[in-house]
Amino acid sequence: MSVARLLLAGTVLTAAGPALSADIDILSAPEITTIETDTGWYLRADAAYGFDASFGGTQHLSADGDTLTNRTRDWQLDEGFGAGAGIGYKASDWLRFDATVDYWKQDVSAVNGQGWFCGFGPTCGSRDRGDLEAVELLGNAYLDLGTVAGFTPYIGAGLGAVHLSYGDVGGAAFCTGAASCPAAGLSARYGGEDSWRFAYALSAGVSYDVTETLTIDTGYRYLNVQDGDAYRFDAGAGTVLVGADDGFDRHTIRAGLRFKFF
């Protein structure tokens, strides 16, 4: 092969080099993919533990067309467990909604330093005790604040209603130390009242993605329940006692599972 031919071959290879390199770069370039937004419907199940709550109330004693009203204090709702379930929809990576129903039943008690047994006078007080059953229905919205290593903190708020059902309440008089206490040993049983109450909730927590469809959810919920009637007692001879509570705040810690099904 002559020197001229060698020079021509080298020139051709030199010119073709960039084109061959571009072909190789295109073949080795990473594939471009789109990231799907994590959305869809989910079911949830929760266990909750509510802490005790203190609140006040009133007693109305009606007789012979007159009504006496007395403030009661030291109502106490005991702590205890509850359970809940719901269905929700994750609209985007940061926004989701759900509707939940929760159930709990706890003891409730009250102490009144001026009992109706002595016409709300200073000579006797009363102790009341019963139980309170609740069904909470809430619509909730949550902001998911970003996911790191599978953990997603969130905040939320809810609106709805709570159905409260008081069981029969037992009331008993006690003497306050006055010289004369004719109400000593008196007791009565009041019929519990049912009512729907407006309620709102605030929540915060963190979730963890176990799999693409299963998430562990732990958090805190503050629930405010509005006031309403608690019990009623017909003492006879036209005398009627009606008790009402001022509503209460309930603080709960919650743990549960969310299962994405669509």
Secondary structure, DSSP 8 states (H G I E B T S, - for coil): --HHHHHHHHHHHHHHHHHHHHHHHHHHS----------EEEEEEEEEEE--EEEEEEEEEEETTEEEEEEEEEEEE--EEEEEEEEEEE-SSSEEEEEEEEEEEEEEEEEESS-GGGTT-TTEEEEEEEEEEEEEEEEEEEEE---BTTEEEEEEEEEEEEEEEE--EEEEEEE-S-S--TTTT-EEEEEE-EEEEEEEEEEEEEEEESSSSEEEEEEEEEEEE--EEEEEEEEETTEEEEEEE--EEEEEEEEEEEEE--
